Amino acid sequence: MSEIPKILAGRVAVVTGASRGIGKGIALELGAAGATVYVTGRTTTPGHLPGTVGGTAAEIDELGGTGVAVVCDHKDDSAVEKLFAQIRDEHGRLDVLVNNVYNAPGSARWIGRKFWDVPPKAWDEGFDIGVRSHYVASVFAAPLLIESGGLIVNVSSPGAQRQMHNAVYGVGKAAVDRLTADFAHDLADTEVTAVSIWPGIVNTELLQMVPADAEGRRIVTLPGEGSFDLDTAETPRFPGRAVVALAADPNRKARTGKAWKVADLAGDYGFTDIDGRVPRAD
């Protein structure tokens, strides 16, 4: 494979929840584009699911970027504040913040449930890590981003606008997109861009555990939503390429305050997934 152009050399990024999944894919693409990427998460040794913050940072180094692993519990506001103080001390700048951290395995327990079958604790789990965590990281990152004219990317979902998974999931994603719009409003007189991105179905480590059927296909069925062939899903690197394209776009401010499908950004910017496809999901 030919070397990826280092179009983000000299830039500094943070990706929250980057031990695995979409966060890892985004962190790797930022690193491949030459950025220094701080990757946060709680996982330091592989468990039921593979992936650690240190492992992601090492892969970023292999791709030609600089990976910095930071063990961080995003429920701990002081730890998040220390992360951005560390970045100021070590680099004096921050160009990209990707708010991605989310308890996907926990959320998966309640897919397809009616709201009265989803316990109140699921609300707290979904909003503490997935909405509040995005707000907190953005609060502490904002001074650095304003200085650099940087980029905030909130990883969201079409569930913000239509029924997906359950009520808690949908309300949480709607809240993320509302955060994006309000961030953009408050940052209007700066050069900072704030957007949400909507990946499609992403073949993360969690979904890679779905076994193949008798025909060799890995099909996942979501109650009330249909069945999906995971072999046609996006890789986690596809949304990463969207973030790189946005970070490199000098005219990205025109997109601020809005949510963008990753597949639509691929069409606008001309990137593909790692296998050359442009996966599309409704």
C-alpha positions in Angstrom: 0.0 0.0 0.0 1.3 3.4 -0.9 2.2 5.8 1.9 -0.6 8.0 3.1 0.1 11.7 2.6 0.9 13.4 5.9 -1.6 16.2 5.4 -2.0 16.7 9.1 1.7 16.8 10.1 2.2 19.1 13.0 -1.5 18.9 14.1 -2.5 17.6 17.5 -5.7 15.7 18.1 -7.6 14.0 20.9 -9.9 11.0 20.3 -11.9 9.9 23.3 -12.7 6.2 23.7 -10.1 5.0 21.3 -9.1 1.6 22.6 -11.2 0.0 20.0 -14.1 0.5 17.6 -14.9 3.8 15.8 -12.6 5.7 18.1 -9.7 3.6 17.3 -10.4 3.8 13.5 -10.5 7.6 13.7 -7.3 7.8 15.8 -5.5 5.5 13.3 -6.5 7.7 10.3 -5.5 10.9 12.1 -2.1 9.2 12.8 -1.7 8.0 9.3 -2.2 11.6 8.1 0.8 12.6 10.3 -1.0 14.0 13.4 0.0 13.6 17.0 -3.0 11.8 18.5 -3.8 11.5 22.2 -6.0 8.4 22.6 -8.1 8.0 25.8 -9.8 5.1 27.4 -9.8 2.9 30.5 -8.5 -0.3 28.9 -4.9 -1.1 29.5 -5.1 -4.9 29.1 -7.3 -6.8 26.6 -10.4 -8.4 28.0 -13.6 -9.8 26.5 -13.0 -7.4 23.6 -9.5 -6.7 22.1 -7.9 -3.4 22.2 -6.1 -1.0 24.6 -5.2 2.6 24.6 -1.5 1.6 24.4 -2.2 -0.7 21.5 -3.9 2.0 19.6 -1.1 4.5 20.3 1.5 1.9 19.1 -0.4 1.4 15.8 -0.5 5.1 15.3 3.3 5.2 15.5 3.5 2.4 13.0 1.4 4.4 10.6 3.7 7.4 10.7 2.0 9.5 13.3 2.7 9.9 17.0 0.4 8.1 19.4 0.0 9.2 23.0 -2.0 6.8 25.3 -3.8 8.4 28.2 -5.7 6.2 30.6 -8.7 8.3 31.4 -12.1 7.6 32.9 -14.4 10.2 31.3 -16.6 10.2 34.4 -13.8 11.9 36.2 -13.9 15.6 35.3 -10.5 16.2 37.0 -8.9 13.5 34.9 -10.3 15.1 31.7 -9.1 18.5 32.8 -5.6 17.1 33.4 -5.6 15.6 29.9 -6.0 19.0 28.3 -3.5 20.6 30.7 -1.0 18.0 29.6 -1.6 18.8 26.0 -1.0 22.5 26.6 2.2 21.7 28.5 3.5 19.3 25.9 2.4 21.0 22.6 0.8 24.3 23.4 -1.9 23.6 20.9 -4.9 21.4 20.0 -6.3 21.2 16.5 -8.9 18.4 16.6 -11.1 17.0 19.4 -13.2 13.9 18.5 -15.8 13.1 21.2 -16.4 9.4 20.7 -16.4 7.7 24.1 -19.5 5.5 24.5 -20.5 2.4 26.4 -21.4 0.4 23.3 -21.5 -3.1 25.0 -23.7 -1.7 27.8 -26.0 0.0 25.3 -26.3 -3.2 23.2 -28.1 -4.9 26.1 -31.2 -2.8 25.6 -31.5 -2.8 21.8 -35.1 -3.3 20.6 -36.6 -2.9 24.1 -39.7 -0.8 24.8 -39.0 2.2 27.0 -40.7 0.6 30.0 -38.4 -2.4 29.6 -35.2 -0.3 29.7 -34.2 0.5 33.4 -33.5 4.1 34.5 -29.8 3.1 35.0 -29.5 2.7 31.3 -30.3 6.4 30.9 -27.5 7.3 33.3 -25.1 5.0 31.6 -25.9 6.4 28.2 -25.9 10.0 29.1 -22.9 10.1 31.5 -20.6 8.5 28.9 -21.9 9.6 25.6 -23.4 13.0 26.2 -22.1 14.6 29.4 -18.6 13.2 28.6 -18.6 15.1 25.3 -19.6 18.3 27.0 -16.9 18.0 29.6 -14.1 17.3 27.2 -15.3 20.2 25.0 -15.3 22.6 27.9 -11.7 21.9 28.8 -10.6 21.7 25.1 -12.3 24.9 24.0 -9.5 27.4 24.9 -6.9 25.5 23.0 -9.2 24.9 20.0 -10.1 28.6 19.9 -6.4 29.5 19.8 -5.8 27.1 16.9 -9.1 27.6 15.0 -9.7 23.9 15.4 -12.3 21.2 14.9 -14.7 19.5 17.2 -16.3 16.2 15.9 -19.0 14.6 17.9 -19.7 11.0 16.9 -23.5 10.7 16.6 -26.0 8.6 14.7 -29.1 8.8 12.5 -30.8 7.7 15.7 -30.8 11.5 16.5 -33.6 11.9 13.9 -35.4 8.5 13.6 -36.2 5.6 15.8 -33.2 3.4 16.4 -32.5 0.8 19.1 -34.5 2.3 21.9 -35.7 5.6 23.4 -32.6 6.2 25.5 -30.3 5.7 22.5 -32.3 8.1 20.3 -32.6 10.8 22.9 -28.9 10.6 23.7 -28.0 11.0 20.0 -30.4 13.9 19.6 -28.7 15.5 22.6 -25.3 15.0 21.0 -26.5 16.8 17.8 -28.0 19.6 19.9 -24.7 20.0 21.6 -23.1 20.3 18.2 -25.5 23.0 17.1 -25.1 24.9 20.3 -21.3 24.6 20.3 -21.4 26.1 16.8 -23.6 29.0 18.0 -21.3 29.8 20.8 -18.2 29.5 18.6 -19.6 31.5 15.7 -17.2 34.4 16.2 -14.2 32.1 16.3 -12.6 29.9 13.6 -13.6 26.7 15.4 -15.8 24.2 13.5 -18.2 21.9 15.4 -19.9 19.0 13.6 -21.5 15.7 14.2 -20.8 12.7 12.0 -23.1 9.8 11.4 -21.3 6.5 10.6 -23.4 3.7 9.2 -23.2 0.2 10.5 -19.6 -0.2 11.5 -17.9 -3.6 11.7 -16.3 -3.0 15.2 -14.7 -5.6 17.4 -18.1 -6.1 19.1 -19.8 -6.9 15.8 -16.9 -9.0 14.6 -18.0 -11.5 17.3 -21.2 -12.2 15.3 -20.6 -15.8 13.9 -21.1 -16.7 10.2 -24.3 -18.5 9.2 -24.5 -21.7 7.1 -23.9 -19.7 4.0 -20.8 -18.0 5.4 -22.5 -14.6 5.9 -22.4 -12.7 9.1 -25.9 -11.3 9.6 -27.0 -9.2 12.5 -30.7 -8.7 13.1 -31.8 -5.6 15.1 -35.3 -5.9 16.4 -37.6 -3.7 14.5 -34.9 -2.4 12.3 -34.0 -5.3 10.0 -31.1 -7.6 9.2 -27.7 -6.4 8.0 -24.8 -8.2 6.3 -21.7 -7.2 8.3 -19.5 -8.1 5.4 -20.8 -5.0 3.6 -20.5 -2.7 6.7 -18.0 0.1 7.1 -14.7 -0.5 8.7 -13.8 1.8 11.7 -11.3 3.5 9.4 -14.1 4.9 7.2 -15.3 7.5 9.7 -11.7 8.2 10.4 -11.2 9.3 6.9 -14.1 11.6 7.2 -12.5 13.3 10.2 -9.2 13.7 8.4 -11.0 15.2 5.4 -12.7 17.7 7.7 -9.5 18.6 9.6 -7.7 19.2 6.3 -10.5 21.3 4.7 -9.8 25.1 4.9 -13.4 25.7 4.2 -14.9 23.4 6.8 -16.5 26.2 8.8 -19.3 26.2 6.2 -20.3 22.8 7.7 -20.4 23.9 11.3 -23.4 23.1 13.6 -24.7 20.3 11.5 -24.7 16.5 11.3 -23.1 14.8 8.3 -23.4 11.2 7.1 -20.0 9.7 6.7 -21.0 8.3 3.3 -22.1 11.8 2.1 -18.7 13.2 3.3 -17.0 10.5 1.2 -18.9 11.7 -1.8 -18.0 15.3 -1.1 -14.3 14.8 -0.3 -13.6 11.8 -2.6 -12.4 9.2 0.0 -13.3 5.6 0.3 -13.1 2.9 2.9 -9.9 0.9 3.1 -11.2 -1.6 0.6 -12.1 1.0 -2.0 -15.8 0.9 -1.4 -18.1 3.7 -0.2 -20.5 1.9 2.1 -23.9 3.4 2.3 -26.5 2.9 5.0 -30.0 4.4 5.1 
